[in-house]
Amino acid sequence: MRDRVSLQPRKRGGGRHSVSENLTGYLFIFPSVLLITVFGIFPVFFTIYVSLHKWRIKRSRFIGLANYREMFGSPFYLLLVLAALICIAVAIYLIGKARVKKVPLLAGSGVIVLLIGTAAVALFLPYLAEAGDEGMFASLRVTIWYSLGTVPVQLALGLLLASFLYRKIPAKQAFRVIFLLPYIVPSVASAAVFERLFSLKPESFANQVLALFGRPPAQWLLEPKGIFFLLSGQRMAATSQSVIGNYWLGWAHGPSLALLSIIFFNCWVFVGYYALIYTNGLSNIPRQLYEAAQVDGAGKLTVFFRITLPLLTPTTYFLTLIGIIGTFKAFAHIYVLRHPAARGEVDPMSVQIFFTFFRKSRFGYAAAMSLLLFAIVLILTLVQRRIMRARVHYG
């Protein structure tokens, strides 16, 4: 009986011991909480405060939602676009529920709601852009093109490069260092080098590559015209008489050649980092799964799509998340590579906010634009988390 260990907690002094442990824990996390509060939470609320005032060098007066009205112009069209976006969100939710519960009627309803929401956005967004700040909506379009042109390419090239580096090849570590060098080098320095490679001079590297295919030198970082517009032989030059036609024709021209050059740069910098993360993900896949698939006679494509890709979904989700956030807040290398000749076709919202704040000294309006960018990134993160929740496999 003496050797039996008592499972009952000690009553005497237990309360003081618990308070002491809790106090110690709070003291350990206090520096982190203080840093997050001062540099994370407080700036958000202060930005909201600034956006509600006419603020130049110093605070002038309270103007309420005037900065937001200037951004969007018409509250009526803003409400219509928001209602359409809510319809799209509901549709995505219904389609996701239908896939889990296998209810065809629910999936059909989700598709119908999705089509209605998409049509409403296509109909009302041009009027909202015409009534609001033209420069802000143009920078939002550049931001979306930049993200769409960067993240999928980085994911695909990173996975392809990781599959190559994961194999048993000579000097594998040296290759890893070489591919990771653009990511390690400061972005401003690498952007300056890239600017020389994509110079408009005929002897630049990019124009020499075009010369091999018999193409004339391109303007690259100075070209404001859309890539689809240039590839079509400028057959898309016609303008529409309607607001909707003009707006979507601007989207149909595609990202400018100057923006596409910056997308090349961003992919060149981050593909090595994506490959490194994907390589770590590949190393966590049990080899027994590949051996079992080989015994069953599965081909390489079957193994890739049925084993490798599903088990890499956590890595893909992480890289997609940081990729979207990173492209929406990218600034330094774009600011170095941009040129006035591109006429703003490479200026995302981050650069537009910077110019509004420092060049125009419109601190309140810049704060309102920052909150809009923050809201867009937050919504995209939540939507992506919702979509990827059922697709990510952790085992």
Buried (B, 14 or more C-beta within 10 A) or exposed (E): EEEEEEEEEEEEEEEEEEEEEEEEEEEEEEEEEEEEEEEEEEEEEEBEBBBBBBBEEEEEEEBEEBBBBBBBBBEEBBEBBEEBBEBBBBBBBBBBBBBEEEBEEBBEBBBEBBEBBBEBBEBBBBBBBBBBBEBBBBBBBBBBBBBBBBBEBBBEBBBBBBBBBBEEEEEEEEBBEEBBEBBEEEBEEBBEEBBEBBBBEEEBEBBEEBEEEEEEBBBBBBBBBBBEBBEBEEEBEEEEEEEBBBBBBBBEBBBBBBBBBBBBBBBBBBBBBBBBBBBEBBEEBEEEBBEEBEEEEBEEEEBBEEBBEEBBBBBBBEBBBBBBBBBBBBBEBBBBBBBEEBBBBBBBBBBBBBBBBEEEEBBBBBBBBBBBBBEBBEEBBEBBEEBBEEEBEEE
